[in-house]
Each structure stands twice: as structure tokens, then as C-alpha cells.
């Protein structure tokens, strides 16, 4: 348990530090003109505000009238999902770090931060529901897709809903009247519930005034009404609306005075003492059972929830009023995504897109091909099937003696995992490093680990205290002369069949002797827990990745000081590591031209005179989730290109196993620049630029500029897009 004085001291030092610690003397010298007298808050942008700003950019997609309606609704759901995770993880972590003996530390700086978060999140949620009620749902109704409230339903529809309630819903409901024998029940994280205020006496003559009704999770949240009672299209109703309409039927003989739906968001980080447990998988399985009941961090209620009921709920969950979110609609907007899945009208969706089959890979022996050349894949514009075929071929190839792979996220259904199971059953040496602590994928990973072990594979759970986030696969074949040859796949994204269709990522298949051998060294390091050998090609976290990044940044700074052109371009999800940011500031002061493409949170302040005037930051929010990590350093025309699994965050650089790998083939380097960086720097449709105050402004094509969308360009160049978007 933390000592209160220690917590106060930590907050004080974080908020009042007035000097930055230089990465090196040269960095200190470069920063001195401006930064030496600046407070830390001036040098770095606020992480939480930057993360919320990212969600405003996602919400802007839902506001964009050029985007099809169902896709706009999907963006609203994505914002809802992002906010859930923000509270479950980030806000929960802040509260846990600053709680002593169950009480929040009342430090002005910390309280002010919570106030800022609360204000921004309330405004974001308010705008989210305004869009839903004022634009999205009315326009969907005009297109024949009706989401009906009880007051909207006609007599036939009400009769059908009542029958549905009696048949499908009521049998699964268990109303709980609160009294000393029935205390406030355990409420599952993010579940739909109702609080009901009652008048009169119960069956036993007592005046129990409050009841709780939990909505069963097995029931769909979006219910389609039969076509014969739906006029002018398709009609739907929400489960919450069905229960609302018939909640009085649950309390025979009592008068329902008021009621409201509610939903509580809880701390969902898993807290396993990895130093103490003897079996991480067993300990984690136990934690998964309790995750649903972590400390409450947010309460959502209906907008018209009476004050006495919301106050009662806040007391039950030990929350203050700042963490109450009254919403004008369903308390779980994420579940509206089910509506998107129900409706098949193509004109309300993005034009169909499919990755174009690469015929020279599909019909060739993959190992013969890799002995001749490396293969670079750009997902989702090029199919992930090539990677699946690589592992499947290895599973059935009699010359393959071993397969090794890391698994961070792979989903419940995976052809790739089935191929690993087949390989083990066929007697090959299969080693799989499964990351059990992959947030929200723990259960799927545990299930796959169990199946792999039963098939005879060697399953390892990574390194205690460090998440294995590197994306690596290795195939070892015995070839002519009895020699063993290594083939490797290294990627920026997960081995997940779903995300590979919606996330932009790069993957490299290679038989390069040096790179593939070092991939094997990483596996030996992870399974044997020995010190890794010094690697020539791979940058491995937590040992060498951050130093190598800073070394490359400093090298560009040296080149600039010597009067030659120097350039850095980096693309990633987040930039938060302060040492890397300081190195970038120093390089900027030396004259290095730096472009950063950061999708999410960014703590670097661009464009500050004397500090970062040579740094530009932009964020791309589009049809696909930008997920690839690319580090480019001009290096006197050597054009060093590394792809990586790691963002420039402290957690990635020091608390995870991460790998950055070089692209050595000149033609593939050109492809990465031409596909992964240049189009995103040219984008004037989906790009947002960050200013020195932390504000983002959407790029617009100037009068003489041609509108350019990077993702649209890549779909047309690499994939099969049936119709042009945005026309």
C-alpha cells in the first residue's frame, strides 16, 4: 500500500519540475535556448487530453456527411468503445495510483486533472448522443431503417413487443427488491441494468422502495421487428426500450414511481502478482472471474433519471458527481453496432473492398520464392492470406522441422492457430509464446494455449512482468546437404484474422540469414530467459530499442550540424516517451526536418520556436485503423527503414518485448516510402495537424490542390475497390 506522503511527493515532483533532464550533453546544449527555463508542462502535452483529442477526431468521422450513414454510426460506436477503454484502463489507473486507504489524494494538481478529464469526456459524450439523435437515427429512418421507441410504435408493433417481452425477456429477468436480506447486488462491468423506485408495500407488508433489474447478457440489444408490421423498410427496437415499456409488469401490486437504465464502468486492468504466482495461467483465469467487478470509475444513467436515484447509485458505487454521465439514449452505445450488422444496404456502407490476390505468391512455393527475394506485405491492401499460407505450408512440409511463433492477439477463430496445432500433431517441433496478459484477449489466448499444449506444442507464456508484443514467426527447414535454413515473418500487427482486414500494417517474409537467425535468438531468449546476444539487425526491447532509436535520431542531428540534409519520418500509434521526445527536440534545434504521423496520443509539442520548429505532427483517421509503425532516417542517403511492433511509449520501450526490424532490399524500402509514408504526408482529406497548444486542425485541400486521400490511393493502387469513395 502506498504511503500518502510518497503519493503527494510524486505528484509534486511531476507537476512542479522546472528543468528537463537532458538525454546527453549535446541534447542539453540544443535545448538550452528555450527549454532550460520551461516547466515540464510546457515542454510536453498532456497525455490524457491528447487521448481524448484522438476521440474527438474519430467523432469527426461520424459528423462527416460525405461518409455513408451506417459507417457514421459505426464511428459513434467506436468512440463509445474507446471511451469505455479509456475509463477502464487509463482513468482507473490514475485513480488507483492516487488512492490511499481507499481515499483519493486531495492534491490540487491531481484534482484539476480529473476535472479536465471529466469536462472533456462529458462534452464528448454529449456531442456523441446529439449526433445519434439529431442526425444519424433520423436520416436512417428516411432510408427505411427505423429504431422505434415505445412512443413511436403502433398498436401492432406494441403487441408484438409485449409478446416478445413475455416470451423471451421476462423469464430471464430477476428483479431484486433492496432490503437487509437483499443488499445492493453485484453489477457486472458495462452491463445494462435498471433502477426502479416503488411506492406501496411489498407482499410482506414492508415499504421496500428501490429495486434493481439486470438485463440478461444473452439477449440481443437490437431486436428486429417482423417485416409484416414494419412500414416503409425495416424496424428495430432496443432491448432497453422493451424492458422500459414493461417494467411495471415485474412489480405486481406495486406502483412504479420512477425508473432509469444505468451502466457502470469498472477498472478492468488485471492485477496479478507475477513474482508470486507459480502458474500464471491459473492465476490469470482466477483474475478473469473478478475483472467484471473492479472498482467503479464511471456511471451512466438515462438523461431523465431522477436526481435521488442517480445520487443513490453514486453512493452505492462510491463515485462523486463528476463521474456521473446522463445520456440521451442507450447507456451502451457500443451495442448499436449490432444495427450496422443487421442492415445490408450497400449504399449505406463504404464501397466493398477486398485485397487483391498476389498471383505470384499464391501459385509459387513460398520457400523457393523466399530464397530468391524478400516479400513485403501491406495489409489490408494486400492479403494476410500469404502469411497464413506460409505457416500452413510449413505445417504440412516434410522438410520443416520446427515452427516458432509469438501470439499477442489472434481471436477465437484462427486458421493460423489451427495450422500450428496440425504441425504439432504431425510431429514438428512447435513452440508458441502466448501472451496471456493481452488486454481483453486473455480468455481467447488461454483457450488457444490449452489446445496447443494438448496437440503437443511447447507453450511458453513470455517473460514475467513484460508483455510479449513482438510479432514474429520462424520456420526451420532441413534442406539440401542436411543444412538447416531459417525463414521468418516479422510484422507490425497481430496475427488476428479480423484486424488484418481493418488495420493498416506491414509484414516482411524473409530468408535473410542474418535477420532470420536473430529471430531465432529472440525465441531462445524468450524461452530460456537468458541474456540476449548482441543483435546486428534487430532492435529488441527492453534492452536496445530505445537506445537505438535515440542513436539514430542523434545521427541525423550530427549530419545536420555538419551542414548536410537530415530527415526523420516516423509513423506510429502514440508518441509519449520523454527521452525520445527530448532527442527529437534536440535534433530539431540542430536543423533536422522531422515529420511524425501519430494516430493517437502525442506528448510532443511541434512548432515551438527554438524547441521544435522543424517538427510537424499529423494524425490520419480514415476507413482503416492506422496501425503500422515505421521509422525512417535519411542517414546520408542510406535511407534506413525499420518496421516495428512498438510505439514510442515508455511501456513499449521498457515494459514489453518488442522488435524493430530493418528493411534491407532497396526496392522494398522505396515501397514503404511510397505506400507507408509519402501518401500520408500528402493526405489532405483524412489528415489532422497538431499545433503547439495541443489542438488539431483538419487539413483541407487548398483552392488549387487536388484532394488526396492516402487510404483511397492505396486501395486503388494495391487492392480491388469496386467504386470510388467520396464521390
C-alpha positions, 0 to 999 in steps of 0.5 A: 500500500502506498504511503500518502506522503510518497503519493503527494511527493510524486505528484509534486515532483511531476507537476512542479519540475522546472528543468528537463533532464537532458538525454546527453550533453549535446541534447542539453546544449540544443535545448538550452535556448528555450527549454532550460527555463520551461516547466515540464508542462510546457515542454510536453502535452498532456497525455490524457487530453491528447487521448481524448483529442484522438476521440474527438477526431474519430467523432469527426468521422461520424459528423462527416456527411460525405461518409455513408450513414451506417459507417457514421454510426459505426464511428459513434460506436467506436468512440463509445468503445474507446471511451469505455477503454479509456475509463477502464484502463487509463482513468482507473489507473490514475485513480488507483495510483492516487488512492490511499486507504481507499481515499483519493489524494486531495492534491490540487494538481491531481484534482484539476486533472480529473476535472479536465478529464471529466469536462472533456469526456462529458462534452464528448459524450454529449456531442456523441448522443446529439449526433445519434439523435439529431442526425444519424437515427433520423436520416436512417429512418428516411432510408427505411431503417427505423429504431422505434421507441415505445412512443413511436410504435403502433398498436401492432408493433406494441403487441408484438413487443409485449409478446416478445417481452413475455416470451423471451425477456421476462423469464430471464429477468430477476428483479431484486427488491433492496432490503437487509436480506437483499443488499445492493447486488453485484453489477457486472462491468458495462452491463445494462441494468435498471433502477426502479423506485416503488411506492406501496408495500411489498407482499410482506407488508414492508415499504421496500422502495428501490429495486434493481433489474439486470438485463440478461447478457444473452439477449440481443440489444437490437431486436428486429421487428417482423417485416409484416408490421414494419412500414416503409423498410425495416424496424428495430427496437432496443432491448432497453426500450422493451424492458422500459415499456414493461417494467411495471409488469415485474412489480405486481401490486406495486406502483412504479414511481420512477425508473432509469437504465444505468451502466457502470464502468469498472477498472478492468486492468488485471492485477496479478502478482507475477513474482508470486504466482507459480502458474500464471495461467491459473492465476490469470483465469482466477483474475478473469472471474473478478475483472467484471467487478473492479472498482467503479470509475464511471456511471451512466444513467438515462438523461431523465433519471431522477436526481435521488436515484442517480445520487443513490447509485453514486453512493452505492458505487462510491463515485462523486458527481463528476463521474456521473454521465446522463445520456440521451439514449442507450447507456451502451452505445457500443451495442448499436453496432449490432444495427450496422450488422443487421442492415445490408444496404450497400449504399449505406456502407463504404464501397466493398473492398477486398485485397487483391490476390498476389498471383505470384505468391499464391501459385509459387512455393513460398520457400523457393520464392523466399530464397530468391527475394524478400516479400513485403506485405501491406495489409489490408491492401494486400492479403494476410492470406500469404502469411497464413499460407506460409505457416500452413505450408510449413505445417504440412512440409516434410522438410520443416522441422520446427515452427516458432511463433509469438501470439499477442492477439489472434481471436477465437477463430484462427486458421493460423492457430489451427495450422500450428496445432496440425504441425504439432500433431504431425510431429514438428517441433512447435513452440508458441509464446502466448501472451496471456496478459493481452488486454481483453484477449486473455480468455481467447489466448488461454483457450488457444494455449490449452489446445496447443499444449494438448496437440503437443506444442511447447507453450511458453507464456513470455517473460514475467512482468513484460508483455510479449508484443513482438510479432514474429514467426520462424520456420526451420527447414532441413534442406539440401546437404542436411543444412538447416535454413531459417525463414521468418515473418516479422510484422507490425500487427497481430496475427488476428484474422479480423484486424488484418482486414481493418488495420493498416500494417506491414509484414516482411517474409524473409530468408535473410540469414542474418535477420532470420537467425536473430529471430531465432535468438529472440525465441531462445531468449524468450524461452530460456530467459537468458541474456540476449546476444548482441543483435546486428539487425534487430532492435529488441526491447527492453534492452536496445530499442530505445537506445537505438532509436535515440542513436539514430535520431542523434545521427541525423542531428550530427549530419545536420550540424555538419551542414548536410540534409537530415530527415526523420519520418516516423509513423506510429500509434502514440508518441509519449516517451520523454527521452525520445521526445527530448532527442527529437527536440534536440535534433530539431534545434540542430536543423533536422526536418522531422515529420511524425504521423501519430494516430493517437496520443502525442506528448510532443509539442511541434512548432515551438520556436527554438524547441521544435520548429522543424517538427510537424505532427499529423494524425490520419483517421480514415476507413482503416485503423492506422496501425503500422509503425515505421521509422525512417532516417535519411542517414546520408542517403542510406535511407534506413527503414525499420518496421516495428511492433512498438510505439514510442511509449515508455511501456513499449520501450521498457515494459514489453518485448518488442522488435524493430526490424530493418528493411534491407532490399532497396526496392522494398524500402522505396515501397514503404516510402511510397505506400507507408509514408509519402501518401500520408504526408500528402493526405489532405482529406483524412489528415489532422495537424497538431499545433503547439497548444495541443489542438488539431486542425483538419487539413483541407485541400487548398483552392488549387490542390487536388484532394488526396486521400492516402487510404483511397490511393492505396486501395486503388493502387494495391487492392480491388475497390469496386467504386470510388469513395467520396464521390 
